[in-house]
Amino acid sequence: MCVDGKEERGTGRKYNSDAKQPNQQLPHVYDASDGICLFSQPIEEKTNEIPTAQDILRKLQLKNTIVSFDALHTQKKTIEIIAWKGSTHYFF
């Protein structure tokens, strides 16, 4: 499984308004062997993708699963969640 955040470009526009709105952020969890997105969840305002990705990982069955992610997710809490869910293999 791969954990990666994406920014949806152009989602920060409001119709008929000049008001600023940030683009929508979405962390995704992909199944690399099948090439599909297993889980995606919008990030609430005034936060980052780390806690949202951690919530997603808590919901998944990770036993005997290799989990990969970028350097942003090299957090002690993230590794604890992955190990607690049964995976002993994680790469960044």
N, C-alpha and C positions, 0 to 999 in steps of 0.2 A: 504494500500500500504506500502511496505517496501523499504527503500532506503539503499543500501549496495554496497560498492566497492569491487571489486575482482581483483587479480593480476593473469594474465595469465602466468603461469610458462612455461619456455622453449621458450617464444617468443623473448627473448633477444639474441638469437643466430643468427649469420649471416653465411650463407653457404660459406664454403671455406675461412673463415676469422677469425682472432683472435681479431678483433675489438670488444670493449665492447659496448653493447647496453642494456638499461634497459628493463626488462620485461614490457609488455603492461599492463596498468591499465585501468579498465573499471568499472565505477559506473553503477549499475543496479537498476531499479525500478520494483519491483515484485508486482503482484496482489496476495496477500496471500489467498484470498478466492478461486481463480481458479488455483493457483499454476503455473502461467506463468510469464515470463519476459515481461513487457510492453515496456520497453525502455532501451537501452544500448548505451553508447557513449564512444569511446576511449578518453583517456585524452591526451592532447597535452604535449609535452616535457616541462620540467621546470615549472610545476605547480602541483597542487594536485587535489584530487577529489571533494573538496568542491565547487569551482566555476562551475565545470561541472555538478555536481548534482543539483546545484541551477538553471542552465540553463534548465535542464531536467524538474524540478518541474514547472518552468514557462510555459512550453509547455502543461502541463497536466491539465485536469479538476479535481479539488479537492473538489468541493462542496459536502458536506455530506460524506466526506471520512476521514477515520482514517489513519494517516501517522505515521509510526514508523521508527526509524533510530538509529544508534549507537551514542556514545558520540561525535564522530568526527563532526557530523552535528548539534551539539547544538550551532549554531551560530545565533546571532540576525537576520542577513540578511536572513538566511534560514527560520526561524520562521516567519518573515515578509512576505516572499514569500508565504508560506503555508497559512497564515491567509488571505492575499490579494486574493488568489485564491479561498477562500471560506471555507476552512477547519478550524474547531475550535478544532479539536482533533489531537494531536500529542504526541507521546511517544518516549522515548529513554531509 
